[in-house]
Amino acid sequence: MSHVRSLNRVILVGRVGREPEITHIPSLEKDVAKFSVATTEGYMSKNNEWKDITEWHNIVAWGWNAKKVEKNVNRGAMVLIEGKIKSRKWKDKNDQDRKTFEIHVDNLVVLEKSSSNDTTKNNQEAYYKQGEEDSISSKTEIESIPSMDINNDIPSDESDVDPF
């Protein structure tokens, strides 16, 4: 038997893409928050043009992290998230097997709260348009992921719960 351990660790810094959805799960006596975060990376193309690529991540926060999200996080906020990647499978409306990956939060830091003034909204809209061509299919895919049926899909341990 091998003594080599593995590591599942993610650190993201990005902007919140949709207002967090907070759900209370009575049987677990816990709250769960789900939202998306956009990260944008860039590179220089062969034509010496700067290209941005935006990646969208599904985020899941439990317990006190969910409470922190509820009180401090809204669309456009810049956040640092530490967590782990978890996968989830389901069948779509055409009975096709699908799989998605989510980041389960261990630590969340709000680096910059979003503001409701028009200047900030315009800056956020410009930010979300960066890399839009590269991320359209990702956003569409994220929006098509079904939510879990909280009344029927509640396991006995939060590590098995998928709130999307």
C-alpha positions as a Markdown table, in Angstrom:
| # | Residue | x | y | z |
|---|---|---|---|---|
| 1 | Met | 0.0 | 0.0 | 0.0 |
| 2 | Ser | 1.3 | 3.4 | -0.9 |
| 3 | His | 1.9 | 6.1 | 1.7 |
| 4 | Val | 1.7 | 8.9 | -0.9 |
| 5 | Arg | -1.2 | 11.2 | -0.1 |
| 6 | Ser | -3.0 | 13.3 | -2.7 |
| 7 | Leu | -4.2 | 16.9 | -2.5 |
| 8 | Asn | -7.5 | 18.5 | -3.8 |
| 9 | Arg | -7.0 | 22.2 | -3.3 |
| 10 | Val | -8.2 | 25.2 | -5.2 |
| 11 | Ile | -7.6 | 28.9 | -4.8 |
| 12 | Leu | -9.6 | 31.4 | -6.9 |
| 13 | Val | -9.7 | 35.2 | -7.1 |
| 14 | Gly | -12.5 | 36.5 | -9.2 |
| 15 | Arg | -15.7 | 38.4 | -9.4 |
| 16 | Val | -19.1 | 37.0 | -8.4 |
| 17 | Gly | -21.2 | 36.5 | -11.5 |
| 18 | Arg | -24.7 | 36.0 | -10.1 |
| 19 | Glu | -26.4 | 36.9 | -6.8 |
| 20 | Pro | -25.8 | 34.1 | -4.3 |
| 21 | Glu | -28.8 | 31.7 | -3.7 |
| 22 | Ile | -29.0 | 30.9 | 0.0 |
| 23 | Thr | -31.0 | 27.8 | 1.1 |
| 24 | His | -31.6 | 26.4 | 4.6 |
| 25 | Ile | -31.6 | 22.7 | 4.9 |
| 26 | Pro | -33.7 | 21.9 | 8.0 |
| 27 | Ser | -32.7 | 18.2 | 8.3 |
| 28 | Leu | -29.0 | 19.2 | 8.5 |
| 29 | Glu | -29.7 | 22.5 | 10.3 |
| 30 | Lys | -27.3 | 24.2 | 7.9 |
| 31 | Asp | -27.4 | 26.8 | 5.3 |
| 32 | Val | -25.9 | 26.4 | 1.8 |
| 33 | Ala | -25.0 | 29.2 | -0.6 |
| 34 | Lys | -24.4 | 28.7 | -4.3 |
| 35 | Phe | -23.2 | 31.2 | -6.8 |
| 36 | Ser | -20.7 | 31.6 | -9.7 |
| 37 | Val | -17.3 | 33.2 | -9.9 |
| 38 | Ala | -15.5 | 34.4 | -13.0 |
| 39 | Thr | -11.8 | 34.3 | -13.4 |
| 40 | Thr | -10.1 | 35.9 | -16.3 |
| 41 | Glu | -6.6 | 35.1 | -17.6 |
| 42 | Gly | -4.9 | 36.6 | -20.6 |
| 43 | Tyr | -2.2 | 35.8 | -23.1 |
| 44 | Met | -0.5 | 37.4 | -26.1 |
| 45 | Ser | -1.7 | 35.9 | -29.4 |
| 46 | Lys | 0.6 | 35.1 | -32.4 |
| 47 | Asn | -0.6 | 38.5 | -33.8 |
| 48 | Asn | 0.6 | 40.3 | -30.8 |
| 49 | Glu | -2.9 | 41.0 | -29.6 |
| 50 | Trp | -3.9 | 40.6 | -26.0 |
| 51 | Lys | -6.6 | 37.9 | -25.5 |
| 52 | Asp | -8.7 | 37.4 | -22.4 |
| 53 | Ile | -10.2 | 34.0 | -21.5 |
| 54 | Thr | -12.9 | 34.0 | -18.8 |
| 55 | Glu | -13.7 | 30.8 | -16.9 |
| 56 | Trp | -16.9 | 30.4 | -14.9 |
| 57 | His | -16.8 | 28.3 | -11.6 |
| 58 | Asn | -19.8 | 27.0 | -9.7 |
| 59 | Ile | -19.2 | 27.7 | -6.0 |
| 60 | Val | -20.9 | 26.0 | -3.0 |
| 61 | Ala | -20.5 | 27.3 | 0.6 |
| 62 | Trp | -21.9 | 25.6 | 3.7 |
| 63 | Gly | -22.7 | 26.6 | 7.3 |
| 64 | Trp | -20.9 | 29.8 | 8.5 |
| 65 | Asn | -19.4 | 30.3 | 5.1 |
| 66 | Ala | -22.9 | 30.4 | 3.6 |
| 67 | Lys | -23.8 | 33.0 | 6.3 |
| 68 | Lys | -20.8 | 35.0 | 5.4 |
| 69 | Val | -21.8 | 34.9 | 1.7 |
| 70 | Glu | -25.4 | 35.9 | 2.6 |
| 71 | Lys | -24.2 | 39.0 | 4.6 |
| 72 | Asn | -21.2 | 40.1 | 2.5 |
| 73 | Val | -21.3 | 38.8 | -1.1 |
| 74 | Asn | -23.3 | 40.1 | -4.1 |
| 75 | Arg | -22.9 | 40.1 | -7.8 |
| 76 | Gly | -19.7 | 41.9 | -8.9 |
| 77 | Ala | -17.8 | 41.5 | -5.6 |
| 78 | Met | -14.2 | 40.4 | -5.8 |
| 79 | Val | -13.6 | 37.3 | -3.7 |
| 80 | Leu | -10.8 | 35.0 | -2.8 |
| 81 | Ile | -12.0 | 31.4 | -2.4 |
| 82 | Glu | -10.1 | 28.4 | -1.0 |
| 83 | Gly | -11.7 | 25.1 | -1.3 |
| 84 | Lys | -11.8 | 21.7 | -3.1 |
| 85 | Ile | -13.2 | 20.5 | -6.4 |
| 86 | Lys | -16.1 | 18.1 | -6.3 |
| 87 | Ser | -17.8 | 16.5 | -9.2 |
| 88 | Arg | -21.5 | 15.7 | -9.6 |
| 89 | Lys | -23.4 | 13.6 | -12.1 |
| 90 | Trp | -27.0 | 13.8 | -13.2 |
| 91 | Lys | -29.2 | 13.0 | -16.2 |
| 92 | Asp | -30.4 | 15.9 | -18.4 |
| 93 | Lys | -33.9 | 16.3 | -19.9 |
| 94 | Asn | -32.9 | 14.0 | -22.8 |
| 95 | Asp | -31.8 | 11.3 | -20.3 |
| 96 | Gln | -28.1 | 11.9 | -21.2 |
| 97 | Asp | -25.5 | 11.5 | -18.5 |
| 98 | Arg | -24.0 | 14.8 | -17.5 |
| 99 | Lys | -21.2 | 15.8 | -15.1 |
| 100 | Thr | -20.3 | 19.1 | -13.5 |
| 101 | Phe | -17.5 | 20.3 | -11.2 |
| 102 | Glu | -18.1 | 22.6 | -8.3 |
| 103 | Ile | -15.8 | 24.4 | -5.9 |
| 104 | His | -16.7 | 23.6 | -2.2 |
| 105 | Val | -15.6 | 26.5 | 0.0 |
| 106 | Asp | -13.3 | 26.1 | 2.9 |
| 107 | Asn | -12.4 | 29.7 | 3.3 |
| 108 | Leu | -13.9 | 32.9 | 1.6 |
| 109 | Val | -12.5 | 36.4 | 1.8 |
| 110 | Val | -14.3 | 39.4 | 0.3 |
| 111 | Leu | -11.6 | 41.5 | -1.3 |
| 112 | Glu | -13.8 | 44.2 | -2.7 |
| 113 | Lys | -17.6 | 44.6 | -2.2 |
| 114 | Ser | -19.6 | 45.7 | -5.3 |
| 115 | Ser | -21.2 | 49.1 | -5.2 |
| 116 | Ser | -24.7 | 50.0 | -6.5 |
| 117 | Asn | -23.5 | 53.2 | -8.2 |
| 118 | Asp | -23.8 | 53.4 | -12.0 |
| 119 | Thr | -20.0 | 53.7 | -12.6 |
| 120 | Thr | -19.4 | 50.4 | -10.8 |
| 121 | Lys | -22.2 | 48.8 | -12.7 |
| 122 | Asn | -20.8 | 50.0 | -16.0 |
| 123 | Asn | -17.3 | 48.7 | -15.0 |
| 124 | Gln | -18.8 | 45.3 | -14.0 |
| 125 | Glu | -20.6 | 45.0 | -17.3 |
| 126 | Ala | -17.4 | 45.7 | -19.2 |
| 127 | Tyr | -15.6 | 43.1 | -17.0 |
| 128 | Tyr | -18.2 | 40.5 | -17.8 |
| 129 | Lys | -18.0 | 41.2 | -21.5 |
| 130 | Gln | -14.2 | 40.4 | -21.5 |
| 131 | Gly | -13.8 | 37.0 | -22.9 |
| 132 | Glu | -17.5 | 36.7 | -23.5 |
| 133 | Glu | -17.0 | 34.9 | -26.8 |
| 134 | Asp | -14.7 | 32.3 | -25.1 |
| 135 | Ser | -17.1 | 31.8 | -22.2 |
| 136 | Ile | -20.6 | 31.8 | -23.8 |
| 137 | Ser | -20.8 | 28.0 | -23.9 |
| 138 | Ser | -19.6 | 27.7 | -20.3 |
| 139 | Lys | -22.2 | 30.2 | -19.0 |
| 140 | Thr | -25.0 | 28.4 | -21.0 |
| 141 | Glu | -23.8 | 25.1 | -19.6 |
| 142 | Ile | -23.7 | 26.4 | -16.0 |
| 143 | Glu | -27.2 | 27.8 | -16.3 |
| 144 | Ser | -28.5 | 24.5 | -17.6 |
| 145 | Ile | -27.3 | 22.5 | -14.6 |
| 146 | Pro | -30.3 | 21.4 | -12.6 |
| 147 | Ser | -30.8 | 22.3 | -8.9 |
| 148 | Met | -31.0 | 19.5 | -6.4 |
| 149 | Asp | -34.4 | 18.6 | -5.0 |
| 150 | Ile | -33.8 | 19.5 | -1.4 |
| 151 | Asn | -36.9 | 17.5 | -0.2 |
| 152 | Asn | -35.8 | 14.3 | -1.9 |
| 153 | Asp | -32.0 | 14.4 | -2.2 |
| 154 | Ile | -30.9 | 15.1 | 1.3 |
| 155 | Pro | -28.1 | 12.7 | 2.5 |
| 156 | Ser | -27.1 | 12.2 | 6.0 |
| 157 | Asp | -23.8 | 13.9 | 5.6 |
| 158 | Glu | -23.2 | 17.4 | 4.1 |
| 159 | Ser | -20.2 | 16.1 | 2.2 |
| 160 | Asp | -22.6 | 14.2 | 0.0 |
| 161 | Val | -25.0 | 17.1 | -0.6 |
| 162 | Asp | -24.9 | 18.9 | -4.0 |
| 163 | Pro | -27.0 | 22.1 | -3.8 |
| 164 | Phe | -27.1 | 22.7 | -7.5 |
